[in-house]
Amino acid sequence: MNQTAPPPKMGPHDLLDSDVDGVIDILEAWPGPRLSWALLIEAIAVQTGKRYTIEALQGTPRIQLAYAIKIAAIQGPWPHADPDSQLAAARDRIIRQERTIARLMMDNMRLAKLLYSKAGEHPQHLPF
């Protein structure tokens, strides 16, 4: 019998920045009205060939934030319009852009906090 083994499960220490970016891209392009960690893990495995644990994904702040933003958008207050209308397409684009902006703002705050904590140890290395 010629069965292929499922990809080995990977922990948080196995996530590279490029892997995190790929997971976030999958989340931002999520097509359906349902999202769960299990569904996300399956989609990642199909698209990348890598299988992460729920703990690995939840233990990565950028992924956790992108997941929360996507869940909020799925459950959001916007009424579901006719998907063929130009207005619905524009609304969907705005929603995606707002999610991306929120995620980038959170990343920026996290990195600024990290920069200032490191600068406290070596203030001469601040770029300003």
C-alpha positions as CSV (number, residue, x, y, z in Angstrom):
1,M,0.0,0.0,0.0
2,N,1.4,3.4,-0.9
3,Q,0.1,5.9,1.7
4,T,1.8,9.1,2.4
5,A,2.2,10.0,6.0
6,P,0.7,13.2,7.3
7,P,3.3,16.0,7.9
8,P,4.8,15.9,11.4
9,K,3.3,18.3,13.9
10,M,5.4,21.4,14.5
11,G,5.6,23.5,17.7
12,P,6.0,27.3,18.1
13,H,9.8,27.1,18.0
14,D,9.5,25.8,14.4
15,L,7.6,28.8,13.1
16,L,9.8,31.1,11.1
17,D,8.8,34.7,10.2
18,S,8.0,33.5,6.7
19,D,5.8,30.8,8.1
20,V,4.0,33.3,10.2
21,D,3.5,35.5,7.2
22,G,2.1,32.6,5.2
23,V,-0.4,31.7,8.0
24,I,-1.5,35.3,8.2
25,D,-2.0,35.4,4.4
26,I,-4.1,32.2,4.7
27,L,-6.2,33.9,7.4
28,E,-6.6,37.1,5.5
29,A,-7.8,35.2,2.4
30,W,-10.1,32.9,4.4
31,P,-13.1,32.2,2.2
32,G,-15.7,30.8,4.4
33,P,-18.1,31.9,7.1
34,R,-16.7,29.3,9.5
35,L,-13.2,29.4,11.0
36,S,-11.7,27.3,13.8
37,W,-8.2,26.4,14.8
38,A,-8.7,22.9,13.4
39,L,-9.9,24.2,10.0
40,L,-7.0,26.6,9.9
41,I,-4.5,23.8,10.7
42,E,-5.9,21.8,7.8
43,A,-5.8,24.7,5.4
44,I,-2.1,25.4,6.4
45,A,-1.3,21.7,5.9
46,V,-2.9,21.6,2.4
47,Q,-1.3,24.9,1.3
48,T,2.1,24.5,2.8
49,G,2.6,20.9,3.6
50,K,3.3,21.8,7.3
51,R,1.1,20.8,10.2
52,Y,1.3,23.0,13.3
53,T,-0.3,22.4,16.6
54,I,-3.0,24.6,18.0
55,E,-0.6,25.6,20.8
56,A,2.0,26.7,18.2
57,L,-0.4,28.9,16.4
58,Q,-2.0,30.3,19.6
59,G,1.5,30.9,21.0
60,T,2.4,33.2,18.2
61,P,1.1,36.7,18.9
62,R,0.9,37.8,15.3
63,I,-1.1,34.7,14.3
64,Q,-3.3,35.0,17.4
65,L,-4.1,38.6,16.5
66,A,-4.8,37.8,12.9
67,Y,-7.1,35.0,13.9
68,A,-9.0,37.2,16.4
69,I,-9.4,39.9,13.7
70,K,-10.7,37.4,11.2
71,I,-13.2,35.8,13.7
72,A,-14.4,39.3,14.6
73,A,-14.9,40.1,10.9
74,I,-16.8,36.8,10.3
75,Q,-19.1,37.6,13.3
76,G,-19.0,41.3,12.5
77,P,-21.9,43.7,12.4
78,W,-22.0,44.1,8.7
79,P,-25.1,42.8,7.0
80,H,-24.5,40.3,4.2
81,A,-25.1,42.0,0.9
82,D,-25.6,40.6,-2.5
83,P,-22.1,39.2,-3.4
84,D,-22.5,40.2,-7.0
85,S,-22.9,43.9,-6.3
86,Q,-20.1,46.4,-6.6
87,L,-21.1,47.8,-3.2
88,A,-20.5,44.4,-1.6
89,A,-17.1,44.0,-3.3
90,A,-16.1,47.5,-2.1
91,R,-17.3,46.7,1.5
92,D,-15.4,43.4,1.5
93,R,-12.2,45.2,0.3
94,I,-12.6,47.9,3.1
95,I,-13.1,45.2,5.7
96,R,-9.9,43.4,4.6
97,Q,-7.9,46.6,4.6
98,E,-9.2,47.5,8.1
99,R,-8.2,44.1,9.4
100,T,-4.7,44.5,7.8
101,I,-4.4,48.0,9.3
102,A,-5.4,46.7,12.8
103,R,-3.0,43.9,12.6
104,L,-0.1,46.1,11.4
105,M,-0.9,48.6,14.2
106,M,-0.7,45.9,16.8
107,D,2.6,44.6,15.3
108,N,3.9,48.1,15.3
109,M,3.0,48.6,19.0
110,R,4.6,45.2,19.9
111,L,7.8,46.1,18.1
112,A,7.9,49.6,19.6
113,K,7.6,48.1,23.0
114,L,10.4,45.6,22.2
115,L,12.6,48.4,20.9
116,Y,12.1,50.6,24.0
117,S,12.7,47.7,26.3
118,K,16.0,46.9,24.5
119,A,16.9,50.6,24.4
120,G,16.6,50.7,28.2
121,E,19.5,48.3,28.2
122,H,21.5,50.2,25.5
123,P,20.0,53.7,24.9
124,Q,22.8,54.7,22.5
125,H,21.4,52.3,20.0
126,L,18.2,54.1,19.5
127,P,17.8,55.4,15.9
128,F,16.7,58.9,17.1
